[in-house]
Amino acid sequence: MPRRSNFDSLILKGDEGYAYLSERLTSGEYTELFLLMDTNTLDYCRDEFFYKLNVELPFHEIEVEPGEQCKSIEIASHLWSELAENQADRKSLLINLGGGSVSDLGGFVASTFKRGIPYINVPTTLLSMVDAAYGGKTGIDFGGIKNLIGTFYPPQFILIDPEYTATLDERQFTSAFGEIFKYGLALDAQLWEEVKSNFPHELDTHLEDWVEKCLKLKQTIVLNDPLDLGERQILNAGHTIGHAMEAFHLDKQDEIYHGEAIAWGLIAELFIAFRLKNFDFNELENFKKLVHKYIQRPSLNTGDVEILLDYIYMDKKTMNSTIYMPLITAPGRYEIQQEIDPELISEGLIYMLS
């Protein structure tokens, strides 16, 4: 499949995407075909995928449990076994049909099996369409830390079909806006103005345009810094604290969606930016009100702040016991690799929850 660089991936939408994928699958390019799904996409997306794909080819179908719990070394080992037992070779193809957890897991398995087999992402959640499916970061959780083990290994192709978002419940759909907020706040002030002026009431008019804009913003950053050594770190805005919240909830076996964690994490990180970089306080307050009103609150209270700090210290972006994070200094402006005092993080967390 054509690529514009070693870290870029072809992105096609809707009917054009299915036609292209069908052509590639029937060309004889791949020796075996594997389809990875979770139980949700098996129930709600599988039949639609095959109907639109419209090819008569044998697929090895692999099912995992939905959500972050599938991103484990045990599940990855199970997938390696499935590939090996079904004679997968380096010309076999893995298609990840699902949300961010499926693409993270499937991409990691594809990148490590026989030192790498091709894979394709077909995102079925709004969040994975906006962010997770593109960029080549793959990973599984380990030792209670999110994405502690992973690779940089981009998919050959991403098929975006917005109709899959109709399968999402309201909470899961709305949670994706944590990532859309991030792209606007960090990289595109005009996008941020559009989103905050229209969310959550004018989504039918704007949503596909916002998805496309977010993908283009990410594509520009990734192609300039594919290995996350510089400016790509801004895509981690909201994630230092967001990942700590996800780890906390995972440890408690309590549910939080990734986008929810990012939205709430952005509140705390924008507070830190207000204190250190003069981020506009009125903008911060309005954003906090927006998130508190529309995004599911995490199962946290101020007594959990020290536990969250422990998770942050274990984050892969922490070096020599020093916490670093990118900071949004104003909508569309940012600084990367900022050293942050843990006491200020505690203040940000308390502000976030208040």
Buried (B, 14 or more C-beta within 10 A) or exposed (E): BEEEEEBBBBBBBEEEBBBBBBEBBEEEEBEBBBBBBBBBBBEBBBEBBBEBBEEEEEBBBBBBEBBBEBBBEEBBEBBBEBBEEEEBEEEBBBBBBBBBBBBBBBBBBBBBBBEEBBBBBBBBBBBBBBBBBBBBBBBBBBEEBBBBBBBBBBBBBBBBBBEBBEBBEEEBBBBBBBBBBBBBBBBBBEBBEBBBEBBBEEBEEBBBEBBBBBBBBBBEBBBEBBEBEEBBBBBBBBBBBBBBBBBBBBEEEEBBBBBBBBBBBBBBBBBBBBBBBEBBEEBBBEBBEBBBEEBBEBEBEEEBBEBBBEBBEBBBBBEEEEBBBBBBBBBBBBBBEBEBEBEBBBBBBEBBBE
